[in-house]
Amino acid sequence: MNNHLTRREFVALTGAALRPSEQGSLAAQVCLFSKHLPELNYPQLAATLKELGFSAVDLTVRPGGHVLPERVVEDLPRAAAALGEKGIGLPMISTGLTSAADPAAAPTLTTAARLGIPYYKLGYYRYSKLPALQSALDRAREDLSGLLPLGRQAGIQAGFHNHSGTYIGAAVWDAWEIVRPLDPRWVGFYFDPCHATIEGGLAGWNIGFHRLADRLKMVAVKDFFWEKVKGKWVAQQCPLGEGMVDWKTCFQQLSAIRFQGPLSLHIEYEIPGATAAEKRQNNLKAIARDFQVLKARLRETAA
């Protein structure tokens, strides 16, 4: 692996991999979002995930990702094979797909389903002008409705991600209105408590959770806090457990509904480092640290 952590350091940082008995009724599979190891090829990615103690990965299959859309037919099976050799599962992929008109849509979904991947994260729909909000929602619903038959034919389920900002679905109710009339067997939600808290404050994330609960497919795990920067409040991503997301309540509620989909761990905050090598090392340490926190929270939920 192209990093400066020894195997002993990895073991000290990560401990044992999370066992099913540690999860109680929250029998979700913990993945690392592969976006955070962009420089690694498929065998290196698989080896690093195994060293870190992960049993699964949320693989980027999108422009700039580990698998490029134009090479998905050739490269996704190669990635899956390399991961499989190290015992790394592939329960979900993160795509940029929003429409059946995308030339990558059919080959991506067909190839993923053939490999036994059950879920894919959709790409993003955006509001162009907020005064034209309804037309943006109508267009997104039309595009999504056209894309879903490809997933249904292949046998792979879509997850709509609630991303904060001017993304459709930042307000969970907009995402719900788009997805609600569509077949729940083939589309649901990739719920992000962090982004839901950014947009929903004290209780909005919780209301959103209960609105979407019976259609959750995947869940993103990351944290943030508000900070005033040059006179403006900014949502700053931070290490897991150091921010404002109420993970204790969230995991309790996921356990209560017996959620079994993937939990995708994200490391979206700034990683320090004077050199590229130092930054890579610190990135691995950050992943290991947040994974430890996540495992501790899951054990608390099971207690």
PyMOL commands that set and color helices and strands:
alter all, ss='L'
color gray80, all
select helices_A, chain A and resi 7-14+20-22+34-36+42-52+69-85+105-114+130-154+172-179+193-215+247-256+276-302
alter helices_A, ss='H'
color red, helices_A
select strands_A, chain A and resi 29-33+56-61+89-95+119-121+157-161+187-191+216-221+223-229+232-238+262-265
alter strands_A, ss='S'
color yellow, strands_A
deselect
rebuild
show_as cartoon
